[in-house]
Amino acid sequence: MASFPGSVNENEIAPARLIANLWTPSVPFEQKSGCETWTVAFAPDGSYFAWSQGHRIVKLVPWSLCQNKLSIEEYNNTVNKSPRKQNSDAQKNTPAEHTIDCGDIVWALAFGSSVPEKRSRCVNIEWHRFKFGGDQLLLATGLSNGRIKIWDVYTGKFLLNLMDHSEIVRDLTFAPDGSLILVSASRDKTLRVWDLKDDGNMVTILKGHNSWVYSCAFSPDSSILSSVGAGKAISHSMYHSWQRVGRRPAPWPLTMLPEGFSVEHGKIHYDSHLFPPPTRIFAGGFNDHWVNSVAFCHDGMHIASIAEDKMLRFWSLDADCPVEVAPLYNGVCCGFSPDGHVLATGSQDGSVHFWATPKHVSSLQHLCRMALRRVTATSSVEKLPIPSQMFSYLTYRIV
């Protein structure tokens, strides 16, 4: 474990608990790409888990079946084995595991589900090649060749091929409102907006980044799209109008509070990561402290981070040091399950590790804050006739 400042009691920092692993097959695929797990993703309803297994392969795992009928450890021993024979009705109603060859290195994954009453943005809605129903679950894969491929999660079938980016698609995100609006971030310095209910037609191109765009994310109410790139500036755009409403310095990677964020102020509410502090970076040097990935837990209180110092850290918003840590060699990405109980981390060897998240009982005060901030912007909170201390708590100036 890394050494900590004298003000930090290392005995109060618990070791993070590893609960399962998923490994790539021992026999390698065609050597047309590396074996890195660049991205992991959970379906919004918790039904599936996906990870880029390396060698162009994406693995779709029925996560709900894993949790309901098997322990994670038992599933780890059966995930790469052939499924047992079942009757036709059981096979039809049981989520199936799929292995997808995307044809190129997979850099980004995103699940999307549709809302039947949400109308398409297109003018001509008389005919569509694909009619997505209310129970449709899609998987978008961003590839090294600039293409985005869309797959049916339940069948593993290929549906759409979105071709307009000229460089690697580094990140993908669906609007949380179920509209099947997909945004892609690319090294071609642009973000592109796609309407999958309009057969994947491109809505608009968002420009303004001066370098590669690494990450993008919607606010929980889908009103704001934020993006960040190699230029170390975060850009905010309004949904529907796609007009830029803000820009401020920020590092990559990017993550969102489950109940939203403050675009109006652009203030740093929490700034802590490195223990010990990073060493000086000399010309062409490397200090082993770059942060590869961060993720917000859905409890609104915990953050997970993976850094180049080969450490996984769990942070709490009300603590100045990590609450749990664990060694994680060659970690590159992470993501929380929808229930917040499990963190999945991907590594450069194509494997996935599952970690139990820190046990935490949220206070009634925090639950009320989350309920309010899911539907109320910071500008609206400012207009409330409430004491200043309550305002500071609701806007995360104090935790």
C-alpha positions, 0 to 999 in steps of 0.5 A, a space after each residue: 500500500 502507498 504511504 500516506 500523510 501523517 494526518 491520515 490514519 492508514 488503519 482506517 482505510 480498509 482493503 477493498 474486497 475482490 469477489 470475482 474475476 472473468 477471464 478471456 479464453 486462453 486460446 487467443 483470437 486473430 492477432 489483429 488487435 490487443 487484448 485490453 479491456 478498454 471499457 465495461 458497461 452495465 445495462 440500465 436495468 441490470 440485466 446484462 454486463 458487457 466488456 471488451 474482451 480484446 481481440 475485437 471481441 465483446 462479451 455479453 453476460 446475463 448479469 441478472 441471471 448470474 445474481 438471481 440463480 448463481 453466486 458470482 463465484 459459481 458463475 465465474 466457473 461457468 461463464 466460458 463453458 457451453 450452456 446446458 440444454 434447456 427446453 425451447 420455452 426456457 431458452 426463449 425466456 432466459 437471457 442468453 450469453 453472447 460473444 460478438 466479433 466487432 471486426 476492430 478494436 473496441 474502445 467504447 460500449 453503451 447500453 440503450 433502451 427505448 421508451 415507447 411514447 418518446 417520439 422520434 426527432 425525424 420529420 418523416 416517421 412513416 417508415 423505418 427500417 427498425 421499429 424499437 419497442 419498449 422492451 428493446 435493449 441495444 448495445 453500441 460499440 465504438 471502434 478503432 476505425 471510427 465506426 459505431 456498430 449497434 447490436 440487439 442485446 437479447 439476440 446478439 444480432 448486428 443491426 446498424 453501422 454508423 459511419 461518419 467519424 474519421 478516427 477512433 470512437 473513444 466514448 459513447 453515451 445514450 440519453 437517459 430519457 429513453 429517446 435512443 439519442 446516442 452521442 459519440 466522442 472521437 479522436 477526430 475532435 468532434 462529438 456526433 449525435 445519432 437518432 437510433 429511432 430514425 434508423 441511426 441518422 446523424 442529428 448534428 456534429 458538435 465541434 469546439 474541442 481543439 484536440 481528441 475528445 475522450 469522454 462524454 456524459 449526460 446529466 441525469 435529466 438529459 438536459 446537459 451533455 458534457 464532454 472532455 478531451 485532451 485539451 483538458 477543458 470540459 464543454 457543456 451543451 444543451 440537449 435538443 438545441 445542442 448549443 454550448 452553454 459553458 466551458 471550463 478547465 477539467 481533466 479527463 476522465 469525466 463522470 457525473 453525480 447520479 443526481 446532477 451537477 452545477 454547470 452555472 458555477 463550474 466550481 470544484 466541490 471535491 478535489 482529492 486523489 493522490 497519496 502520496 502527492 505525485 512526483 515532478 514530471 520531467 521532460 518525457 518522464 512518467 510519474 505513475 499517477 495518471 488517473 485512468 478511470 473514475 466512476 460515481 456510485 449510484 448511492 451518490 456518496 462514493 467514487 471509484 478511481 483507477 490510477 497508473 500507480 496500480 491502485 484501486 481506490 474507493 472514495 467517500 464525499 465526506 472523507 479526505 482520504 480513500 475509504 478502501 484501497 486495493 492493488 490493481 495491476 494494469 487497470 484501465 476502466 471501471 463502472 458501477 452496477 445499477 444497484 451500486 453493490 459491485 464495481 467492475 474493473 477492466 485490465 490490459 490483459 482482457 480480464 474483468 475484476 468485480 469488487 464489493 463496494 464499501 458498505 454505507 447507510 445513507 442518512 435521511 438528509 443525503 437521501 432527501 438531497 438526492 431526491 431534490 437534486 434529481 429534478 432541481 437545477 442549481 439555479 433553481 436551488 438558489 431561488 429557494 428561501 432556505 438557510 445558507 448552510 442548507 443551500 451549501 449542502 444541497 449544492 455540495 459545497 459541504 458534505 
